[in-house]
Amino acid sequence: MTGFIDEHRNVYGVEPICKVLPIAPSTYYLHAARRADPSRASARAQADTQLCAA
């Protein structure tokens, strides 16, 4: 769902899209921040990433 928002945010904006979809804007921004800076991910998510890379 965040991919859809990424694709259409320049046309419609994040908040209007989130009003239509069942996602809070804060949730979208949290996921976007974690994608931009993986160190912001939870300890479990970081461990999972390391396991998948090995």
Secondary structure, DSSP 8 states (H G I E B T S, - for coil): -HHHHHHHHHHH-HHHHHHHTT--HHHHHHHHHHHH-GGGS-HHHHHHHHHHH-
